[in-house]
Amino acid sequence: MFLERFVTPKDLPIDLDVCLDVVFYCVRPKTTKRKHPRGDVDNYLKTLDVLNGILWHDDDQIIRVTARKEYSDDPRIELEVTYGELCKT
C-alpha cells in the first residue's frame, strides 16, 4: 500500500529522514493468559533490517519509531513510513 500510494521504484531507496509506525500482528496461542504476544518489541523491530537498501539506505536514517504488538488471526506486519518534511511533524 505504501509503495503504491507515495513513491515509485525510482524514488527508492529513500534518501531522507524516515519515521515508522509499525504494528506486529501475531497468532494467539491456543492457551494463553497474556493480553499481548511474547517477545520484546525491540526484537520485533530487528525484522525491519531486511528493508535496508530497499526502502531506505540504512536504518540510521530512522529518527522516530512507534511500534506495538497485537494478536490477530491474520499474522502480518503493517508498516507506515513517512519521510522528509512529513517526518518532522
N, C-alpha and C positions, 0 to 999 in steps of 0.2 A: 504494500500500500504506500509506504513512504517513497519508494523509488518512483512509483507511477505518478504520484502527486507533486513531488517537489523538485526532483533532479532528473537529469538524463545521464546515461552512462558516460558521456563526455565530461560531465561535471565531477566524476568520481576518480580517485578518492578526494574527499573534501579537504581543502587547504586551511580552513578557518577553525576558530574555537568551536567545540562541539558540546552540547548538553544532551543528556539522555534521560528519558523516563521509561523505566523497564518494569514489566510485570512477568514473573515466572509462574506459570500455571503447572501444577504437579498433580498427578493422580493421587487420590486419597487412599491410603492403605485400608484393607478390609476391616481391620480393628485398630483404632487409634482414639485417644482422648485429646489429642493435640488439635488446636484450632488452626495451626499453620504448619506447613511442611517442615521437616527436619532440615538441618544444614544452615550454615551461615550465609547470609545474603552476599557477603563479600566473595565467598567461594562461588556462588552462582554467577556473579559478575565476571569471573575469570573466563567463563564460556564465551564472552564477547570478544576475547582476544583474537578469535578467528576472523574478525572483521577488520583487523589491521591490514592496510594495503588495499582494502576493498571499499569500505565506506569512508574511512579516514586513513591518513598515512600511518599514524601511530597513536596509541591510546593516551599519550601525553598531551594530546590536543583536547581531551575531555576535561572540561573545567567544572562541570556540575552533573551529579547523578542523583536521581530519585529512583529507588528500587523497592519492590515488595514481592512477597511470595504468597501464593494462594493455592487452594485446592480447586481442581476442576476435573470434569470427566473428559475434557479435551486438552491434554497436555500441550503446552506451547510456550513460546516466549514472544511477548508483544513489546516492540521497541519503537519508541517515538524519538526521533532525532531532530533537534533544532541546531542551527549553526549560524555563525557570523553574528550580525546585529540582532537577530531573533533570539539568540542565546543570551544576550546581555540583559534582557528584561526579566 
